[in-house]
Amino acid sequence: MDISNKANSIETEDISSALEKVISHVGELGTYQRWLFLVMLPFGMVWSFGYFGQMFITATPQEHWCRVPELDGLNADLRRSLSTPKDSNNVYDNCNRFLANYTLVLETLLPPDPGTPTVPCDNGWEFLFEDIPYSTVVNEREWVCDRSNLVPWSQTIGFFGSIVGGILCGTLADRYGRLPVLILSNIFAFVGGIGTMFTNGFWDFSICRFIVGMSCDSCFIMIYILVLEYVGTKYRSLVANMSIAMYFGGGCLLMPWIVLWIGDWKYFVLATSLPALLVLLTPFLVPESARWLVSKGRTDEAVKVLKRFERINKSKIPDEVLEEFVSIAGKTKNEEESVLTIFKTPSLRITVIFLIITFMGVAVVFDGIIRLSENLGLDFFLTFTVTSATEIPSILILVLLLDRLGRRYMVMGPMLIASILSLIAAFVPRGVTSVALAVTARFFNNMAYGTVIQWTPELLPTPMRASGASFVHISAFAAVTVSPFIIYSDRVWEGLSLILVGVIGVLAAGVALLVPETKGRSMPQTMDNWKTINNDTIFSRKKEVHPTTEVS
């Protein structure tokens, strides 16, 4: 390396370390950082409501049968027994009725002979609200039998919204800042949610869910990235993972009981959309990213933000430390890098591809296990709650282990365990055992999911952190578009969905070993900072040499 390159490396390394030094003096987890941690709460909830809320508004009552107008005066059990054929296991057919003279049936109150011809439901369906004790989109619009595929399709269209929203929000965040995009994405969540209440068909419903999808997961990830940039390295794993466990996980825990308490899918949508409006308060409470401001040459604004931390935390940044930061920031070039830079830089491109494959696998397992709550043989709301309740204890363990074992092993190990448990669950009867296996698999998958979310911004330089993280996340959403159909595959064979989930998890665990470790490192400010992280891969043939060591 020649002298000019050495000097450049020192300078670009110094801007990252200078920021870390300022944060260490202002307080790595001071009063303002704790306040920002609390401010993340509604946005974590909005993320969970947008991600999983559709499961509760499109839940399908399992007990449904063909409506026969001639039998309307009878009680529900008698109506079903007189009109509905049974299969060889003595289970009522949900989608066909006897082709019979129901005037005669009413006279005898005896069902037709089992050999009587049957026809598909031609007068709609009746629903027994026992497992799902409230009206949903599915029963109101009769998305059952030959129209049951509209449910996974509407969910998939919502995930396509996440892809579009991720591209849009990530690009805008690196160009215009994290804060404006946090506001925009939460407005998407509110507008799409309220619009859902006024739909009456498949396409208008799906368009509104597409808009809600555009908010996921930028409605939370923008403030997540922003807050992590202000937290000292030794507290980053704590803040990163506890925010997801408490706020996203807390939202998941609340959802089943909110909808049961409200008892109406439209008012449930209203209740879960309103928290997004709290984003309108963020310009008064949340600072813009100082790292982003520096990357755009707006050093004076970055200093004002840091002075605010100094004032609220009641701390003092030494004059020489602040002067060093301003001096180095002033020499830092204004980098207009974007997600495209990832693919122009071979080492970063390879790393991001491995990260994407890992994240895709982790996300499909995460989404698949939670969506199986409806199919595991026990109460849907209780199963969803129990699997969601694994979030907090699993993340507490993750916080204790992540900075000891590192990101690679905290993705690989838990994913292997979750995958093995899923494969075992595929071959046991649906009921308590399958639920116990799924809950335990979710427990370990939570660790991998929390790790990979934190890993993503830690790997990416500031000028492309938001757009790059969004690109990685939307790739995961692209993979998750198939998860409703993975669950739907249970209609072919009951254990097929769990086998698919298990195989995908094993592949993700293996690829995680190819991603660079970021344990104990500062978040890279520039592409040159990134190169020091990239030295730590399984392909490295020599020890990392820091630029400062080379000069000496």
N, C-alpha and C positions, 0 to 999 in steps of 0.2 A: 504494500500500500504506500502511495507517495504521500508527501507532506501535506499537500492540499486536501487530499481525501481524508487524512487523519484529522486535520483541523475541522473539516466539515462534520466528521463523525462525532468529534467532541462537542461541537456546537449543537447538533441535533439531539445528541444524548443529553446535553445539559438542559435543554428546554423542558424535557420530560422530568428530569431530576429536580429542576428548579421549581416546577409546579408542586412536586411531591414535598419539597423542602418547605414551601410556603404553607401547604396544608398541615405539615407536622407542627408548625409554629402556631397556626391559627386554631388548631385542635382537630385531631384525626376523627374524633366522634364527639364533637362538642354539642352545645345546646342547639345550634342551628341545624346540624346534621340530624340530630334526634327529631327535631321538628319536621324536617323534610321526610324522614322515615314515616312519621305519622300522616303526613300529607299524601303519601302513596296509597293509603288505605282505600279511599273510594275508587281509585283507578284499578287496583287489584280486583276489587269486587266487580266493577264494570267488565273487566276482562273475563272473569269467571262466568258472569251472567251472559255475556255475548257468546262465549265458547260453548257452554253446556245448556243454556236456557232453552234452546230449541228442543232438547230431549223432553222437557216437561210440557211444552205446548204442542208437541206432536206425539205424545205417548199414546199407545194403542190399547184400549181395553181388550183384554184377551177373550172375554166372553161376549161374543156378538154372533148374531144369526139373522137370517132373512126375515124381513117384516112381511107379514101376511095380513092385509087390511081386514079380512073377514074375522080374524081372531082378536081384534083390538080390545074387545070387552073383557077378555080373560086375563088372569094374572100372568106374570112374565114366565114363570116356570112351566105353566101349562101351555102357553103359546109356543114356547120352544119345543116342548116334547111332542106337540101335535103336528108341527110343521117341519122339523129338522131331522134329517137322517143321521145315523151314527156310523162310525167306522168299526173295524174289527176289534179295536180296543175300547169300544163303548164310549167314544168321545164324539161329541156333537160336531157336525160339519159347519164351519163358519160361513161358507160361501155358496151353499146350495140348499134348496128346499124341495119337499115332495111336490110333484105335479099331481095334485089331488083335487077332488071336489070338496071344498072346505065347508060347504053347507051341510053335507052329509057328515063330515068330521065333527061339526058342532053338535049334531044331533046325538052322536054316540060318545063324544069326548074321548075317543080312542084314536091313537095315531094310525096312519095308513100302514098297510103291510110293508115290512122292510124292503120287499122287492119292488115297490112302487117306483116308477121313473122319477128322476130328479131334474131340476132346472136351476140355473144360476139365479141369484137374487135379482128380481125385476122390479121390486117395489121398495128398494132400499134396505137398510139394516136396523136392527134393534141392538142396543148396547146395555150390558149389565155393569154398572159403575161400582164394582167391588174392589178390584186391584188398582184401578185409576178412579178415585172417587170425585171426579169433577169432569166437566165437559172440556174436550180438547179440539184442536183443529181437525184431528183425524176423524172423530165421530161426527162432528158438525158437517164435514165435507165428504164423509164416507170414503176416506183413503184406505180402504181395506180390500182384501181379495185381489181382483185383477188391477186395482189401483193402489195397492200397498207399496209399490215401488216409488210412488211419489214422495214418500217420507224420506228414504235415503237420497233421492235426487234433490229434494229441497235442501237437505243438509250439505250435500256436495256443492250445490250452487253457492251456499253460504261460505264454504271453504274457498271457492274460486274468488269470492269477494275479498277474502283475506289475502290472496295472492296479489290481486290488483291494488288493494289498499297498502300492502307491504311495499310494493314497488313505488307507489306514489308517495307514501309517507316517508319512506327511507330517503328517497331522492330529495324531497322538499326539506327534510330535517338537516341534511348536510349542506344544503344551500342557504336556507333561511333560519335555521336554528331549531333546537329541540322543543322549545316552549310553544311556538306557533303550531307545530305539528301535533303536540300533545292536545291542544285545544281542538284542532281540526278533527282528529281521530275520535275524540269523545263526542263531538257533535254528530259524527257519522252514527255512533252507537245510539244516541238519543233519537235522531230523525228516523233511522231505520226501525228502531223499536216501536216508536209511536205509530209509524206508518203501518206496521204489522197489524195493529189493532183494527185497522179499517179495511183490511183486505177481505176478499170473499172467494178467491179462486186460487189456483196453483201458481200461475205466473206472477200475479201481483204480490202474493205471499213470498215467493222466491226472490223477487227483486228487492223487497224490503229486507229479507234476510241476507241478501248479497250486500246491501248497504251496511247492515250490522257487522257482517264479516269484514268489511273494509276497516273497521275499527280494531279488529283483533290482529295482532296483539299490540299494535302501536299505542293504543289507549293506555297501556301500562308501561311498555318497554321504553318509551321515550323518557318518562320520568325515572325509570329504573336506571337507564344509562346515565342520565344527568346526575342522579344522587350518588351513584357509584364513583363518579369522577371527583366528587368532593369528599369521599371517605378515604381515610388512610388505608394503606395496603393490608395491615394486620386486622382491620375490621371489615374488609370488603366481603369476605365469605359470609360473615355473620349478617350483615345488612342485606346482601344479595339474596340469601336463601330464606332468612326469616321473613322478609317482605313477601316473598312468594307463598311461603307456608301459611302465614297469618292472614294475608289479604286475599290471595287467589284461593287458597285452601279454605279460608273462612267463608268466602262466598259460596264455594261448593257445598259446605256444610249447611249453610242457611237456606239454599235454594229449595230443597224438598219440603221444608217446613213452611217457607213463605208461601209456596203454591198450595199446600194443603190448608194453611190458615186462610188464605184468600178464597180458594175454591173456585177460581174462574181464570182461564188462561189469559184473557185480555187484561184484566186488572193485574195479573202477575207480570205481564209484559210492561205495563205502566210502572209498577213498583220497581222493577229492575232496570228501567230506562232512566228514571229521574236522577239517580246519583251521578250520571254522566254530566249533568249541568253544573255540578260543583267545579268543573274545570274552568268555568268563567272566573273563578276567584284566583286561579293560579298566577296570573301576572302580578298580583299584589303579594304573593306568598313565596313564589319559587323563582330563583335566579336562573338566568341563562347559563349554559355551560361555559366556564372560563376557558377550558381547553379549546372549545369550538371558536370562541371569540378570538383567542390568540391565533388559531389556524387561519382566521380571516383577516388578520392584521389589525384587529380592534382591541389593542392592548389596553387603552385607557378604560374601556368598558369592563374588561376583565379585572383590572385593578379595583374599580368601584365595587365589583361583586365580592372580591376578596376582602375589601375593607368592610363590607357589610358583615361578612363572617367574623371578622375581627371584632366588630362592635357588639354583635349579638352573643358571641362566645366569650366576650370579656377577656380577650387575649391580645397579644401584641406581636405583630410581625416585625422582626428587627429590620431597621432601615436598610442595612447592607443586603439582607436576603431579598427584600422587595426590589431594591435597586438592581440586584443581579437578575431577578426575574424579568424586570422591565427591559434591561439591556439585552438579554438573550432573546426575549420575545420580539424586540424591535428588529433583530437581525434575522429572525426566522422568516423564511419566504412564505408568501401567501399561497398556500397549496390548494388548488381547485380540484383535487383528486376526487374521484367518485367510485362507485362500484365497478366501473369499467377498468379502473386501475388494477383491480384484483386480477383480472384476466390478462392484463398486459405484463404482470410480474410473475414469472414462472413459479418461484418458490411460494408466493402467496396464493397463487391459483391452485396449486396442488394441495396446500393446506386447507383452503376453503372447500375444495371438492371433498376431501376426507371428512371435514367437519359437517358438511351438508349431508353426506351419506349417514354419518353417525346420528345427527339430529333427526333425520327422516325416520330412521329406525326407532329411536327413542320415542318420538312423537306418535308414531303409529301404535306402538305397544301401549303408551299412556292412554291414548284416545280409545283404542280398542277395548282395553280392560274396563274402563269406566262405562263405555256404551254397552258392554255386556251385562250391566246391572239389571237390565230389563229381561234378560234371557237365562239367568242362572238358577231360576226355580224358587227363589224366595221373594219377599216383598220388595218391589222396585225401589221405593223411597228409603227403606231401611238399608238395602244393599248399597245404594248410591251413597248414603250417609256414612256407612261403615268404611267403604273404600276411600271416601274423601277424608275421613278422620285419620287415615294413615299419614296424611301430609305433614302434620306438625311433628309427631315423634320421629318420623324418618328424616325430616330436615334438621331436627336437633342433632341427630347422630351425624348427619352430613357435615354440619357446622364443626363438630368436634374432629372429624376425620379428614376433611377436604384439604386443609393446609398441611396435614401430616403426610397423607398418602398421595396427594396430587390429583389433578383433573382426570388424567388417563385412567387410573385404576378405579376412581370413583364413578366412572361411566362403565368400564368394562366389567368389573366384578358384580355390581348390582344388576346389570342387564343380563348377565349370564344366569344369575339366580332367578330373576323374574321370568326369563325365557323357559328355563327348566320347569318351573312351577306351572307355567301356562300349558306346556306340553303334557304334564301329568294331569292337569285339570281337564284336558280334552278327553281323557279316557275314564273319567269317573262319572257316576250319575249326577245329574243336575240336582242341587240341593245344598245342604249345609257344608258338605265336603268341598264341592266346587266353589262355593262362595268363599270359604276359608282360604283355599289356594289362590283364588283371584285377589283377595284382600292382601295376602302376603306378597303376591307378585307386584301389586300396586305399591306396596310399602317400599320395595327395593327399586322399582321403576321411578318412584318419586326422587330418589337420590340421584339417579342418572339424569333425570329431567332437570332438576335444579342445578346440577353441575354443568350441563351443556349450555344452559341459558347463561350462566355466569361466564363460562369459557369463551363464548362468542365475542362479546365486546372486549374481553381481555386480550384477544388475539389481534384485533383490528386497529390500525392507526386512526387518530382522531378525525382527519378530514374525510374518512370513508366509514367511520364507525357506525353511524346511524343507517346509512344506505346499505353498508355491508351486512350489518346485523339483520336488517329487514330482509335482505336478499336470502340470507341463511334461513331465517324464520319462514319466509314464504315458500322456500323449497320444502320445508317440513310440512307446511299447509298443503302444498301440492300432493305430497305423499298421503296426508291425512284425508284427502278427498276420496280415497278408496276405502277408508275404514268403515263407513256405513255399509258398504257392499261386503266387506269382510264379515261384519255382523250378520248381514242378510244371508251369507253363505250357510249359516246354520240351518236354513230351510232345505239345503241339499243333504247335509249330514251334521248332526248336532255338535260334534266336536271340531268341525273344520275350521271355524273362526279362531279357536284357541291354538290350533296347530300352525295356522298362518302367522298369528301373533308371535308364537314361540320361535319360529324359524327366522322371522324378520329381526327379532331381538338378538339372536345369536350372531347374525351378520353385523349388526350395529356394534356389538361388543368387540368384535374383531377389528373393525375399521377404526375404532376409538384409539387403538394403540399407535396409529399412524399420525395422530395430531400432536403438534408441539405442546410441551408442558408449559404452563404459565404460573405455577405455584411460586409465591413470594416475589413476583416480578411487578414492576410498575406497568401501568397500561401505556402502550406505545403512543407517542405523540406524532411521530413522523414515520415515513417509510424506513429511514435509517434505524430508528428504534426497533422496528419490526424485525430487521435482520438479526439483531442480537437474540430475539426470541426464537427465530427460525433455526439458530445454531443447535437448539435442543430438540432434535428429532431422533427417531430410531435409525435414521439413515446417516446421522453425523458420524464422521470417521475421526474427528479430532475434538478436543475440548474447546468449549466456547472461550474466545479471547475478547475481553471487553476492549473497546477502542482506547480507553484511558490507559489500560495496561500496555497496549501496543506502543503508545507514544513514549511511555517511560522506558 
